Amino acid sequence: MRTGAYRSRQERVASQAAALDNSGFTAMAPRRAAKARSKPAPAAARPARGKAASNKQAAANGSLRERLAAVEGERDALKEELERFKARQRRLEETQAQVRDRISWALDSLHNILDGKG
């Protein structure tokens, strides 16, 4: 092994291989090969400032308004559908009560007939 502060690539690879266990986990993350750029990005590559940013924000606000309008429309449609289902449920419950009353009447009539014959 070297006595200097830096290790060779072979030494780094060997130490990383030694740190591997059966699961493939390394004790430390490997260092990045490339350093960060010291020069700023060219002006053409940087995002535009000023009106372009406000235009993007205006477009985002417009799309938010459209989404809000769509969600409100969906909410209103769901409220109307809920009212229709509640009305249908009331009609079904009324019909069920009428059927129950008719069956009860028919059973009472049959019991009266059987009691009269007996």
C-alpha positions as CSV (number, residue, x, y, z in Angstrom):
1,M,0.0,0.0,0.0
2,R,1.1,3.5,-0.6
3,T,2.1,5.9,2.1
4,G,0.7,9.0,0.4
5,A,-2.7,10.5,1.1
6,Y,-4.2,9.3,-2.2
7,R,-4.9,5.7,-3.2
8,S,-4.7,4.3,-6.7
9,R,-7.8,3.1,-8.5
10,Q,-6.8,-0.5,-8.0
11,E,-6.5,0.1,-4.2
12,R,-9.9,1.8,-4.1
13,V,-11.6,-1.0,-6.1
14,A,-9.9,-3.6,-3.8
15,S,-11.1,-1.8,-0.7
16,Q,-14.6,-1.5,-2.1
17,A,-14.7,-5.2,-3.0
18,A,-13.6,-6.0,0.5
19,A,-16.4,-3.9,1.9
20,L,-19.0,-5.7,0.0
21,D,-21.0,-8.4,1.8
22,N,-23.3,-11.0,0.3
23,S,-26.2,-8.6,0.0
24,G,-24.2,-6.2,-2.2
25,F,-24.2,-3.4,0.3
26,T,-21.2,-1.1,0.5
27,A,-20.1,0.5,3.7
28,M,-19.6,3.9,2.0
29,A,-20.9,5.4,-1.2
30,P,-18.2,5.6,-3.9
31,R,-16.9,9.0,-4.7
32,R,-18.0,10.9,-7.8
33,A,-15.6,10.7,-10.7
34,A,-16.2,14.2,-12.0
35,K,-15.9,17.4,-10.0
36,A,-18.5,20.2,-10.1
37,R,-18.1,22.8,-12.8
38,S,-16.3,25.9,-11.5
39,K,-17.5,28.1,-14.4
40,P,-21.1,29.3,-14.5
41,A,-23.4,28.1,-17.3
42,P,-23.4,30.2,-20.4
43,A,-26.2,32.8,-20.7
44,A,-28.0,30.9,-23.4
45,A,-28.3,27.8,-21.2
46,R,-29.6,29.8,-18.2
47,P,-33.4,30.2,-17.7
48,A,-34.8,33.5,-18.9
49,R,-35.8,36.1,-16.3
50,G,-38.5,38.7,-16.3
51,K,-41.6,38.4,-18.5
52,A,-41.0,34.8,-19.4
53,A,-41.3,33.8,-15.8
54,S,-44.5,35.9,-15.3
55,N,-45.9,34.4,-18.5
56,K,-45.3,30.9,-17.1
57,Q,-47.0,31.9,-13.9
58,A,-49.9,33.3,-15.8
59,A,-50.2,30.1,-17.8
60,A,-50.0,28.1,-14.6
61,N,-52.8,30.3,-13.1
62,G,-54.9,29.8,-16.2
63,S,-54.5,26.1,-16.0
64,L,-55.3,26.2,-12.3
65,R,-58.5,28.1,-13.1
66,E,-59.4,25.6,-15.8
67,R,-58.8,22.7,-13.4
68,L,-60.8,24.4,-10.7
69,A,-63.7,25.0,-13.1
70,A,-63.5,21.3,-14.1
71,V,-63.5,20.1,-10.5
72,E,-66.4,22.4,-9.6
73,G,-68.4,21.1,-12.6
74,E,-67.7,17.5,-11.5
75,R,-68.8,18.4,-8.0
76,D,-72.1,19.8,-9.2
77,A,-72.7,16.8,-11.4
78,L,-72.1,14.5,-8.5
79,K,-74.4,16.5,-6.3
80,E,-77.2,16.2,-8.9
81,E,-76.5,12.4,-9.2
82,L,-76.7,12.1,-5.4
83,E,-80.1,13.8,-5.3
84,R,-81.4,11.5,-8.1
85,F,-80.2,8.4,-6.1
86,K,-81.8,9.7,-2.9
87,A,-85.1,10.2,-4.7
88,R,-84.9,6.8,-6.2
89,Q,-84.1,5.3,-2.8
90,R,-87.2,7.0,-1.3
91,R,-89.4,5.6,-4.2
92,L,-88.0,2.1,-3.6
93,E,-88.6,2.3,0.1
94,E,-92.2,3.5,-0.5
95,T,-92.8,0.6,-3.0
96,Q,-91.3,-1.9,-0.5
97,A,-93.6,-0.6,2.2
98,Q,-96.6,-1.0,-0.1
99,V,-95.6,-4.6,-1.0
100,R,-95.0,-5.5,2.6
101,D,-98.5,-4.1,3.5
102,R,-100.1,-6.1,0.7
103,I,-98.4,-9.3,1.7
104,S,-99.5,-8.7,5.3
105,W,-103.1,-8.2,4.1
106,A,-103.0,-11.3,2.0
107,L,-101.7,-13.4,5.0
108,D,-104.3,-12.0,7.3
109,S,-107.0,-12.8,4.7
110,L,-105.7,-16.4,4.4
111,H,-105.7,-16.8,8.2
112,N,-109.3,-15.5,8.4
113,I,-110.4,-17.9,5.7
114,L,-108.7,-20.8,7.5
115,D,-110.2,-19.8,10.8
116,G,-113.6,-19.6,9.3
117,K,-113.4,-23.1,7.8
118,G,-112.1,-24.6,11.0
